[in-house]
Amino acid sequence: MLIRVKNVNALDNYELEIEFTNDEIKIFDMKPYLNLPIFQDLKDPKIFAKVRVAFNTVQWENGADFDPDSLYSLSKELVKETLE
C-alpha cells in the first residue's frame, strides 16, 4: 500500500503536521532542510505557512515539495496528551 499525504498544517518552528492516507498523523521537522536551495524561501514564516497538499505530497507556492515516502519515514508520530 502506498502511503501518501492526505492533509497538512504548518506549525510553529518550521514543523508540519501531516495526515497520511493510512490515517496516521505525524510531525515532520523542516528545519534541517531549510538551507537547501529549493527550500530557502521557506525560511520566511509567511511562505512556509502556505503549504498545501498537491500530487499526494506537500508543496509550496514556489514549487518546492518533498517525497511522500521520505515524509512518512522521517516524521515522528504525533503523541496526543490525554486529559484526566
N, CA, C and O atoms as a DFTB+ gen file, in Angstrom:
336 C
 N C O
     1  1       0.837      -1.184       0.000
     2  2       0.000       0.000       0.000
     3  2       0.882       1.249       0.000
     4  3       1.767       1.395       0.843
     5  1       0.635       2.123      -0.931
     6  2       1.353       3.385      -0.966
     7  2       0.740       4.347       0.040
     8  3      -0.473       4.559       0.056
     9  1       1.579       4.918       0.867
    10  2       1.107       5.883       1.847
    11  2       1.418       7.274       1.323
    12  3       2.570       7.590       1.025
    13  1       0.409       8.089       1.213
    14  2       0.552       9.424       0.660
    15  2      -0.031      10.445       1.627
    16  3      -0.672      10.085       2.614
    17  1       0.195      11.709       1.336
    18  2      -0.276      12.799       2.191
    19  2      -1.739      13.091       1.891
    20  3      -2.139      13.238       0.736
    21  1      -2.521      13.170       2.952
    22  2      -3.950      13.463       2.844
    23  2      -4.256      14.894       3.276
    24  3      -5.135      15.547       2.713
    25  1      -3.519      15.380       4.288
    26  2      -3.755      16.730       4.809
    27  2      -2.461      17.232       5.446
    28  3      -1.659      16.439       5.939
    29  1      -2.263      18.540       5.434
    30  2      -1.065      19.117       6.037
    31  2      -1.398      20.457       6.683
    32  3      -2.208      21.228       6.168
    33  1      -0.760      20.717       7.816
    34  2      -0.879      22.005       8.511
    35  2       0.516      22.452       8.910
    36  3       1.305      21.672       9.443
    37  1       0.810      23.721       8.644
    38  2       2.084      24.292       9.083
    39  2       1.981      24.618      10.566
    40  3       0.997      25.203      11.016
    41  1       2.995      24.239      11.311
    42  2       3.066      24.528      12.741
    43  2       4.186      25.536      12.986
    44  3       4.953      25.862      12.080
    45  1       4.267      26.019      14.209
    46  2       5.368      26.891      14.594
    47  2       6.684      26.122      14.490
    48  3       6.698      24.891      14.470
    49  1       7.763      26.847      14.425
    50  2       9.098      26.273      14.458
    51  2       9.405      25.392      13.239
    52  3      10.178      24.439      13.331
    53  1       8.788      25.724      12.097
    54  2       9.053      25.044      10.824
    55  2       8.779      23.546      10.876
    56  3       9.550      22.738      10.358
    57  1       7.683      23.200      11.500
    58  2       7.237      21.812      11.523
    59  2       5.922      21.692      10.767
    60  3       5.163      22.655      10.652
    61  1       5.669      20.499      10.257
    62  2       4.430      20.201       9.556
    63  2       3.693      19.092      10.283
    64  3       4.294      18.091      10.674
    65  1       2.408      19.267      10.463
    66  2       1.545      18.194      10.954
    67  2       0.924      17.567       9.714
    68  3       0.186      18.221       8.978
    69  1       1.226      16.309       9.494
    70  2       0.808      15.646       8.257
    71  2      -0.091      14.465       8.574
    72  3       0.249      13.610       9.393
    73  1      -1.248      14.426       7.912
    74  2      -2.126      13.259       7.983
    75  2      -1.909      12.463       6.699
    76  3      -2.000      12.996       5.594
    77  1      -1.625      11.191       6.871
    78  2      -1.355      10.316       5.738
    79  2      -2.597       9.502       5.378
    80  3      -3.561       9.442       6.140
    81  1      -2.552       8.887       4.214
    82  2      -3.715       8.139       3.733
    83  2      -4.025       6.894       4.560
    84  3      -5.095       6.305       4.404
    85  1      -3.113       6.486       5.431
    86  2      -3.406       5.373       6.348
    87  2      -3.976       5.897       7.675
    88  3      -4.092       5.151       8.647
    89  1      -4.328       7.183       7.700
    90  2      -4.933       7.898       8.836
    91  2      -3.969       8.167       9.986
    92  3      -4.403       8.626      11.043
    93  1      -2.687       7.900       9.816
    94  2      -1.698       8.288      10.824
    95  2      -1.429       9.784      10.699
    96  3      -1.438      10.343       9.602
    97  1      -1.193      10.415      11.836
    98  2      -0.819      11.829      11.872
    99  2       0.577      11.904      12.471
   100  3       0.834      11.386      13.558
   101  1       1.483      12.566      11.733
   102  2       2.866      12.657      12.163
   103  2       3.353      14.097      12.072
   104  3       2.731      14.943      11.428
   105  1       4.478      14.355      12.730
   106  2       5.110      15.675      12.712
   107  2       6.425      15.565      11.944
   108  3       7.263      14.710      12.230
   109  1       6.583      16.452      10.963
   110  2       7.806      16.487      10.163
   111  2       8.527      17.807      10.420
   112  3       7.934      18.879      10.300
   113  1       9.796      17.725      10.771
   114  2      10.623      18.895      11.066
   115  2      11.366      19.318       9.792
   116  3      12.220      18.584       9.295
   117  1      11.037      20.499       9.271
   118  2      11.664      21.003       8.051
   119  2      12.979      21.735       8.313
   120  3      13.720      22.008       7.368
   121  1      13.284      22.058       9.556
   122  2      14.478      22.867       9.849
   123  2      15.764      22.324       9.228
   124  3      16.546      23.120       8.707
   125  1      16.028      21.022       9.251
   126  2      17.282      20.528       8.665
   127  2      17.395      20.746       7.151
   128  3      18.486      20.631       6.593
   129  1      16.296      21.056       6.491
   130  2      16.287      21.163       5.036
   131  2      16.229      22.607       4.530
   132  3      16.320      22.843       3.325
   133  1      16.080      23.567       5.437
   134  2      15.856      24.951       5.021
   135  2      17.057      25.615       4.350
   136  3      16.892      26.655       3.712
   137  1      18.239      25.058       4.471
   138  2      19.398      25.636       3.795
   139  2      19.618      25.064       2.397
   140  3      20.485      25.539       1.664
   141  1      18.852      24.060       2.027
   142  2      18.927      23.551       0.660
   143  2      18.309      24.585      -0.277
   144  3      17.299      25.194       0.074
   145  1      18.887      24.798      -1.456
   146  2      18.412      25.876      -2.340
   147  2      16.907      25.900      -2.587
   148  3      16.307      26.974      -2.543
   149  1      16.282      24.766      -2.842
   150  2      14.849      24.742      -3.154
   151  2      13.992      25.162      -1.959
   152  3      12.877      25.652      -2.141
   153  1      14.502      24.975      -0.742
   154  2      13.703      25.263       0.454
   155  2      14.049      26.595       1.127
   156  3      13.408      26.953       2.114
   157  1      15.033      27.334       0.629
   158  2      15.465      28.562       1.299
   159  2      14.356      29.606       1.427
   160  3      14.309      30.332       2.420
   161  1      13.466      29.691       0.442
   162  2      12.345      30.642       0.529
   163  2      11.442      30.354       1.727
   164  3      10.765      31.248       2.234
   165  1      11.440      29.107       2.169
   166  2      10.545      28.702       3.256
   167  2      10.997      29.221       4.613
   168  3      10.281      29.067       5.603
   169  1      12.171      29.831       4.672
   170  2      12.614      30.442       5.929
   171  2      11.705      31.601       6.313
   172  3      11.640      31.981       7.482
   173  1      11.012      32.159       5.343
   174  2      10.012      33.195       5.609
   175  2       8.767      32.494       6.151
   176  3       8.130      31.725       5.430
   177  1       8.413      32.747       7.407
   178  2       7.270      32.042       8.006
   179  2       5.965      32.189       7.221
   180  3       5.137      31.279       7.220
   181  1       5.781      33.325       6.556
   182  2       4.551      33.525       5.771
   183  2       4.515      32.595       4.565
   184  3       3.454      32.086       4.204
   185  1       5.657      32.376       3.948
   186  2       5.727      31.454       2.818
   187  2       5.597      30.013       3.312
   188  3       4.882      29.212       2.710
   189  1       6.283      29.686       4.403
   190  2       6.204      28.333       4.962
   191  2       4.763      27.958       5.292
   192  3       4.348      26.821       5.073
   193  1       4.009      28.908       5.815
   194  2       2.620      28.651       6.246
   195  2       1.690      28.341       5.082
   196  3       0.586      27.841       5.296
   197  1       2.114      28.627       3.858
   198  2       1.251      28.400       2.697
   199  2       1.401      26.994       2.112
   200  3       1.100      26.775       0.939
   201  1       1.858      26.059       2.914
   202  2       1.985      24.678       2.461
   203  2       0.602      24.115       2.133
   204  3      -0.400      24.488       2.742
   205  1       0.575      23.219       1.167
   206  2      -0.698      22.588       0.754
   207  2      -0.415      21.166       0.300
   208  3       0.738      20.776       0.117
   209  1      -1.475      20.401       0.121
   210  2      -1.353      19.057      -0.445
   211  2      -1.498      19.182      -1.961
   212  3      -2.459      19.768      -2.459
   213  1      -0.537      18.624      -2.678
   214  2      -0.597      18.584      -4.137
   215  2       0.117      17.321      -4.595
   216  3       1.197      16.992      -4.103
   217  1      -0.485      16.627      -5.526
   218  2       0.120      15.415      -6.087
   219  2       0.521      14.413      -5.001
   220  3       1.569      13.774      -5.088
   221  1      -0.326      14.288      -3.980
   222  2      -0.158      13.310      -2.896
   223  2       1.019      13.584      -1.969
   224  3       1.482      12.680      -1.274
   225  1       1.506      14.816      -1.949
   226  2       2.575      15.197      -1.048
   227  2       2.373      16.650      -0.624
   228  3       1.348      17.254      -0.940
   229  1       3.348      17.208       0.090
   230  2       3.279      18.613       0.469
   231  2       3.975      19.449      -0.590
   232  3       4.953      19.017      -1.199
   233  1       3.452      20.663      -0.803
   234  2       4.036      21.556      -1.800
   235  2       3.793      23.002      -1.383
   236  3       2.801      23.322      -0.729
   237  1       4.728      23.865      -1.781
   238  2       4.602      25.299      -1.530
   239  2       4.452      26.026      -2.853
   240  3       4.655      25.444      -3.918
   241  1       4.090      27.319      -2.779
   242  2       3.838      28.119      -3.974
   243  2       5.041      28.209      -4.906
   244  3       4.871      28.352      -6.117
   245  1       6.256      28.129      -4.361
   246  2       7.453      28.230      -5.199
   247  2       7.776      26.916      -5.916
   248  3       8.780      26.830      -6.623
   249  1       6.934      25.895      -5.740
   250  2       7.134      24.609      -6.392
   251  2       7.913      23.606      -5.552
   252  3       8.039      22.444      -5.938
   253  1       8.434      24.037      -4.416
   254  2       9.164      23.121      -3.534
   255  2       8.206      22.053      -3.027
   256  3       7.067      22.340      -2.658
   257  1       8.686      20.824      -3.015
   258  2       7.888      19.718      -2.485
   259  2       8.825      18.707      -1.848
   260  3      10.044      18.879      -1.858
   261  1       8.247      17.660      -1.298
   262  2       9.032      16.654      -0.595
   263  2       8.465      15.289      -0.948
   264  3       7.248      15.133      -1.050
   265  1       9.325      14.303      -1.135
   266  2       8.900      12.954      -1.452
   267  2       7.995      12.415      -0.342
   268  3       8.384      12.449       0.826
   269  1       6.798      11.919      -0.674
   270  2       5.877      11.454       0.373
   271  2       6.413      10.275       1.181
   272  3       6.126      10.166       2.373
   273  1       7.188       9.393       0.550
   274  2       7.756       8.264       1.296
   275  2       8.761       8.756       2.334
   276  3       8.812       8.244       3.453
   277  1       9.562       9.757       1.954
   278  2      10.517      10.345       2.909
   279  2       9.787      11.056       4.032
   280  3      10.169      10.939       5.197
   281  1       8.735      11.796       3.689
   282  2       7.956      12.471       4.731
   283  2       7.461      11.468       5.764
   284  3       7.549      11.709       6.968
   285  1       6.944      10.350       5.286
   286  2       6.394       9.348       6.195
   287  2       7.486       8.724       7.059
   288  3       7.325       8.603       8.274
   289  1       8.582       8.333       6.443
   290  2       9.622       7.622       7.203
   291  2      10.409       8.547       8.137
   292  3      10.907       8.093       9.167
   293  1      10.530       9.822       7.799
   294  2      11.312      10.754       8.617
   295  2      10.480      11.513       9.656
   296  3      11.030      12.231      10.491
   297  1       9.174      11.353       9.604
   298  2       8.292      12.045      10.552
   299  2       8.187      11.279      11.862
   300  3       8.398      10.068      11.925
   301  1       7.853      12.029      12.904
   302  2       7.639      11.425      14.220
   303  2       6.143      11.295      14.464
   304  3       5.351      12.151      14.070
   305  1       5.785      10.216      15.115
   306  2       4.370      10.017      15.437
   307  2       3.880      11.110      16.364
   308  3       4.579      11.521      17.290
   309  1       2.679      11.569      16.105
   310  2       2.054      12.569      16.952
   311  2       1.551      11.875      18.204
   312  3       0.773      10.924      18.130
   313  1       1.996      12.353      19.343
   314  2       1.558      11.792      20.621
   315  2       0.524      12.749      21.193
   316  3       0.831      13.896      21.520
   317  1      -0.676      12.272      21.304
   318  2      -1.748      13.097      21.859
   319  2      -1.794      12.913      23.365
   320  3      -1.791      11.798      23.886
   321  1      -1.836      14.047      24.036
   322  2      -1.938      14.002      25.503
   323  2      -3.380      13.740      25.889
   324  3      -4.301      14.276      25.273
   325  1      -3.573      12.934      26.888
   326  2      -4.916      12.668      27.366
   327  2      -5.197      13.507      28.599
   328  3      -4.340      13.684      29.465
   329  1      -6.398      14.011      28.655
   330  2      -6.805      14.809      29.813
   331  2      -7.456      13.888      30.836
   332  3      -8.275      13.033      30.500
   333  1      -7.080      14.083      32.062
   334  2      -7.671      13.245      33.115
   335  2      -8.474      14.093      34.065
   336  3      -9.050      13.573      35.020
